[in-house]
Amino acid sequence: MEAWKFVIWGAGDRGKLITEFLGESQIAAYIDSDKAKQGKAWHNRPVISFSEYKVKYNEYFVIVTPVDEEPILSELESNHITWYFRMSHLPSEMQGYGDTNFFDKLPMSQAETGNNIILGTTLYSCLLYRKLMDAGNGNVYLFSVDTGELEKQIEKHLHCRFTSRINYEKDNILLTTPEYNGEELYYRRNVTDLFDLSEKLPQYYNPDMEAFRNIHSKKRCFIIATGPSLREEDLKVLAENKEICFGVNRIFHVDEKLWKPQYYIFADRAGMRQYWNEIAAYDVEEKFLGDSYWEDTSWKGNVHRMHVVTGHSFPIMPEFSEKLERKVYAYGTVTYMAIQLAVYMGVSAIYWGSCAWGKVLISFPLYLSMVHKKPTCFSTIILYAVTFLKVFISSNNYFFKDQREDRYNHYVDRMVLAYRRAGEYARAHGVEIFNASRGGNLEEFERVCFDEIHMRR
């Protein structure tokens, strides 16, 4: 097959990750909206504007790397450019978590008499197709029931072949997307999940985590986030009553003399880079960090590695990990990871504190995708999201007065799905989750008054 080249949208950290994975020889250029970068070289390739891409580079597939990808996807679609991939659709390893050199270690079986069928139409799917073809396997196909615009562009630009049929007795089926999780197909003997590699790569097993399994059996705990409803008086109550507490992200800004959690969790790759000094200096009993390896972390003592499995860009209900020694699922919010850790430790009641936002209405196509487990056209999701998704997050942080105004896209609709999944799992396993936040519109969990919690012991 002829060499592939791509244009990467985003000359930043995530663009660098994809560059290192693909190699500079497969990059034609970088698109970046920062005019200070345009006209210069980055990783030995030109940085261009989107306008220049449309004139000089539009024969190349675009890889969209920014986390806040929706405006870019909307711009591409509005210009009738459908030949693009989303970095957010790639496995954790290609987004900077875990073993970034995983591709040559993939545990792949190959069909003896049938075809090798790859389920998924992502960049990863196509790279896997190329890997098998280059190894001399001529019977490789991407699977698609209907030939949509993306499939047509993949055939045109990357020359990948598609099939709409699967022989479940003979074909070797390789999953490159989490969209089939829980379906009957997922459990067939000839199906290999190559999106979630947590059970297949031995380096992801962390025996240190086993010591925390059921350590707080039948006890209650508090998960404290950094929302605007966080109050000093509430933290004093938690400290005075020696409650089991989990803190997340920038909770290290709270005066340690006032209160600090026993357990601290941080997983976001960019955040770990930005706040590494504060994370390393935070004096708590135990730290649980995502495996993004921004520093040459010494996973010893009270610092524990958790392999992060991403997937929050897919319109499906997330998984809930029972094996934190192998993985923790990320889905829009670190507090979902904290719930998984608390349940792993055996707690029977979780009280939720300082998580407040305005009213949230999930877009209709996203809801249908979640219920029916079938992806909908992204442009449709954008259309309805713009019309119906009303998310109002407080821009004032009343506790951290020195912090800048929060203008980050928090993808609240994804958080809601994560909390819904947490609630379903908890009810099925005898765990109660209560919302003890003051105010806000998070209604996935039963509300309780924080001031009366101490009477519920």
VEXFI-55471 format. One line per field, with one value per residue (C-alpha): residue in one letter; x, z, y. Coordinates in steps of 0.25 Angstrom, whole numbers. Each point is the difference from the previous one (the first is absolute). Layout:
REM VEXFI-55471
r: (A  ...)
X: (X  ...)
Z: (Z  ...)
Y: (Y  ...)
REM end
This chain:
REM VEXFI-55471
r: (M  E  A  W  K  F  V  I  W  G  A  G  D  R  G  K  L  I  T  E  F  L  G  E  S  Q  I  A  A  Y  I  D  S  D  K  A  K  Q  G  K  A  W  H  N  R  P  V  I  S  F  S  E  Y  K  V  K  Y  N  E  Y  F  V  I  V  T  P  V  D  E  E  P  I  L  S  E  L  E  S  N  H  I  T  W  Y  F  R  M  S  H  L  P  S  E  M  Q  G  Y  G  D  T  N  F  F  D  K  L  P  M  S  Q  A  E  T  G  N  N  I  I  L  G  T  T  L  Y  S  C  L  L  Y  R  K  L  M  D  A  G  N  G  N  V  Y  L  F  S  V  D  T  G  E  L  E  K  Q  I  E  K  H  L  H  C  R  F  T  S  R  I  N  Y  E  K  D  N  I  L  L  T  T  P  E  Y  N  G  E  E  L  Y  Y  R  R  N  V  T  D  L  F  D  L  S  E  K  L  P  Q  Y  Y  N  P  D  M  E  A  F  R  N  I  H  S  K  K  R  C  F  I  I  A  T  G  P  S  L  R  E  E  D  L  K  V  L  A  E  N  K  E  I  C  F  G  V  N  R  I  F  H  V  D  E  K  L  W  K  P  Q  Y  Y  I  F  A  D  R  A  G  M  R  Q  Y  W  N  E  I  A  A  Y  D  V  E  E  K  F  L  G  D  S  Y  W  E  D  T  S  W  K  G  N  V  H  R  M  H  V  V  T  G  H  S  F  P  I  M  P  E  F  S  E  K  L  E  R  K  V  Y  A  Y  G  T  V  T  Y  M  A  I  Q  L  A  V  Y  M  G  V  S  A  I  Y  W  G  S  C  A  W  G  K  V  L  I  S  F  P  L  Y  L  S  M  V  H  K  K  P  T  C  F  S  T  I  I  L  Y  A  V  T  F  L  K  V  F  I  S  S  N  N  Y  F  F  K  D  Q  R  E  D  R  Y  N  H  Y  V  D  R  M  V  L  A  Y  R  R  A  G  E  Y  A  R  A  H  G  V  E  I  F  N  A  S  R  G  G  N  L  E  E  F  E  R  V  C  F  D  E  I  H  M  R  R)
X: (0  5  4  -11  1  -9  -2  -1  -9  7  15  0  2  -11  5  14  -5  -6  13  8  -9  -1  14  3  1  -15  -4  -2  -3  -6  -13  0  -9  12  5  13  3  -5  11  10  5  -4  6  6  -13  -8  -10  -11  -14  -13  -1  13  -4  -12  8  13  -2  -14  4  5  -9  0  2  -7  8  -5  -9  -10  -2  -15  3  10  -9  -11  10  4  -14  -5  11  -5  13  -3  13  5  3  -2  11  -10  -5  14  4  6  14  -1  -5  12  -5  7  10  1  9  -11  -3  11  -4  -15  -4  -7  -4  -3  -10  4  -11  -9  3  5  -11  3  -12  2  3  10  14  4  -9  7  14  -3  -5  13  8  -7  1  15  2  -5  -15  -8  -13  -2  -13  -6  -14  -12  -14  -3  10  0  8  11  1  1  11  8  -1  3  12  6  -5  -5  -11  -13  -10  -14  1  6  1  -1  6  12  4  9  -7  9  -7  6  -12  -7  -14  -2  3  -11  -6  -1  11  10  0  2  12  6  -1  12  -1  11  -5  0  14  -1  -1  9  13  6  7  -14  -1  3  1  1  -15  -4  3  -12  -11  -11  9  -12  -11  -14  5  -4  9  0  4  4  1  4  -13  -5  -8  12  0  10  -11  -3  15  1  -11  6  14  -6  -8  12  -8  6  2  4  5  3  7  4  -6  15  -3  -8  8  5  -2  -15  -2  6  -5  6  0  3  -3  6  0  -1  12  1  -4  11  10  -5  -1  11  8  -13  -4  13  1  -14  1  -11  -1  -1  0  -6  5  -3  11  3  15  2  11  9  -9  5  -12  4  -5  -13  0  -9  -1  -14  -1  -10  -9  -7  -12  -9  -1  -8  -15  -2  -1  14  5  2  13  0  15  8  12  -1  -8  -9  -10  0  -12  -1  3  11  -11  -5  13  -1  -13  6  12  -10  -8  13  3  -13  -8  -15  -3  6  -4  3  5  2  -4  -10  -5  -12  -11  5  -8  7  -2  -10  9  10  -11  -4  14  2  -13  1  15  1  8  -7  6  9  -6  -14  5  7  -13  -9  11  0  -15  -3  12  -1  12  2  13  3  12  2  8  -4  11  12  0  14  -4  -4  -14  -3  -3  3  -10  -3  -9  -11  -8  11  1  -15  1  12  -8  -12  9  6  -14  -5  13  -2  -15  4  11  -7  8  -7  4  -5  1  4  4  -6  -8  2  -8  7  -13  6  2  -10  2  3  3  15  -3  -8  9  7  -13  -1  12)
Z: (0  -3  12  7  4  9  4  15  6  13  1  15  10  -6  -14  5  5  -13  -7  8  -2  -15  -3  -7  -13  0  3  -11  8  13  1  11  3  7  -10  8  -4  -15  -10  9  0  11  1  -14  -6  -4  10  -9  1  -3  -12  -5  2  -8  -12  1  9  -1  -6  13  12  12  14  10  13  10  11  -3  -14  -3  -6  -9  -4  -3  -8  -8  -3  -4  -10  -5  5  5  -1  14  12  15  10  10  -6  1  11  13  -4  -12  9  9  11  2  -9  -12  -7  0  -15  -2  12  -4  3  -13  -6  -14  -8  -5  -10  0  0  10  3  7  6  1  -10  8  -2  9  -9  -13  6  5  -14  -6  11  -4  -15  1  7  -12  3  -12  7  8  0  8  4  -3  -2  -8  -9  6  -4  9  -5  -14  3  7  -13  -8  8  7  -9  11  -4  7  2  5  4  11  0  15  -1  -8  0  10  6  6  8  -1  6  14  -7  0  15  6  -13  -3  -11  11  7  -12  0  -12  4  5  7  -4  5  15  2  15  1  -12  3  13  4  4  11  13  12  10  -3  6  14  -1  -4  10  10  4  -1  4  4  -5  -7  -6  -14  0  -13  -2  -4  4  11  8  14  11  11  -8  -1  15  3  -8  7  14  -3  -6  -12  -12  -11  -14  -7  -14  -10  7  13  5  0  13  12  6  14  -3  -6  -10  -6  3  -15  -11  -15  -12  -14  -11  -8  -3  15  5  -8  4  15  2  10  9  -2  4  12  5  13  1  4  -14  -14  -12  -13  -15  -8  -9  4  -1  10  2  12  11  2  14  14  0  -15  -7  -15  -7  -15  -6  -10  -8  -9  4  -14  -4  2  9  15  6  6  15  5  10  -2  4  0  -15  -4  4  -10  -4  -5  1  15  10  10  -8  2  15  1  -6  10  12  -5  -2  15  4  5  1  0  -8  3  -11  3  -7  -14  -5  -14  -7  -7  -10  -12  -8  -15  -6  -10  12  8  -12  -2  15  1  -13  0  -14  -4  -7  -10  7  -8  5  15  -3  -5  11  10  -4  0  13  9  10  10  9  9  11  -4  14  9  14  7  -8  -1  -7  -11  -14  -5  -5  -15  -3  -8  11  -9  11  -9  1  15  1  -7  9  12  -5  -2  14  5  -7  4  15  1  -6  10  13  0  3  -6  5  -5  12  -9  4  -12  -15  -9  1  2  -3  15  12  6  15  9  3  14  4  -5  13  5  -10  6)
Y: (0  14  9  7  15  8  14  2  11  5  3  -3  -11  -9  3  -4  -13  -4  5  -9  -12  1  6  13  -7  -2  15  10  12  6  8  10  12  7  10  1  -14  1  1  -7  -14  -10  -14  3  3  13  6  5  6  -7  9  -5  -14  1  5  -7  -13  -4  -14  -4  -6  9  -5  9  0  11  -4  11  -6  4  13  -6  -11  10  8  -12  -4  13  0  -13  -7  -14  -6  1  -8  4  -3  -1  -13  -7  -9  5  -4  10  11  -1  -10  -13  -6  9  -10  -10  -2  -10  -8  -2  -14  -3  -14  -1  -7  -14  -2  12  15  10  10  13  7  15  11  8  3  -12  -9  5  -2  -14  -3  5  -8  -13  3  3  -13  -7  -2  2  -4  13  9  11  -3  9  -3  12  8  14  12  -3  -14  5  10  -11  -9  12  6  -12  -11  -9  -11  -1  -12  0  -15  -8  -15  -2  -15  3  15  6  13  11  11  14  8  -2  1  -15  -2  -8  -5  -15  2  5  -14  -9  -8  5  15  8  13  9  13  -4  -7  0  -15  -3  8  -6  14  5  -9  8  -10  12  3  -13  4  10  -10  1  7  8  -10  4  14  14  10  14  4  15  7  14  7  13  -5  -5  7  1  -4  -13  -4  3  -10  -11  2  0  -13  -6  -4  -8  10  -1  13  3  9  14  -3  2  15  -3  4  -13  5  1  -13  -10  -13  -14  -3  9  -3  7  -6  11  0  15  3  -9  7  14  -3  -11  8  2  -15  -5  9  -3  -7  -10  -15  -6  6  -7  6  -3  -7  12  0  15  -2  -12  -3  -9  -9  -3  2  8  3  -10  -2  -2  -3  9  -5  11  0  12  5  -12  2  -12  -3  -2  -13  -1  -6  -11  -2  12  -8  0  12  12  5  15  7  15  2  -5  -2  -12  -6  4  -8  -12  0  2  -12  -8  3  -6  12  -1  15  11  15  9  14  13  -3  10  4  6  -8  -10  -6  -11  2  -9  -8  -2  -6  -9  -5  -3  -8  -7  -2  5  12  12  9  10  12  -4  0  14  5  -4  3  14  1  -8  -2  11  -1  11  -1  10  8  5  -9  5  -8  2  15  1  -10  6  -1  -14  1  -15  -9  -10  -9  -1  -9  -10  2  -3  -13  -4  3  -8  -12  2  0  -12  -8  5  -5  -13  -2  5  13  13  13  13  15  8  12  14  4  -3  -9  -14  -9  -13  -4  2  13  1  12  1  6  -13  -10  -3  -4  -12  -8)
REM end
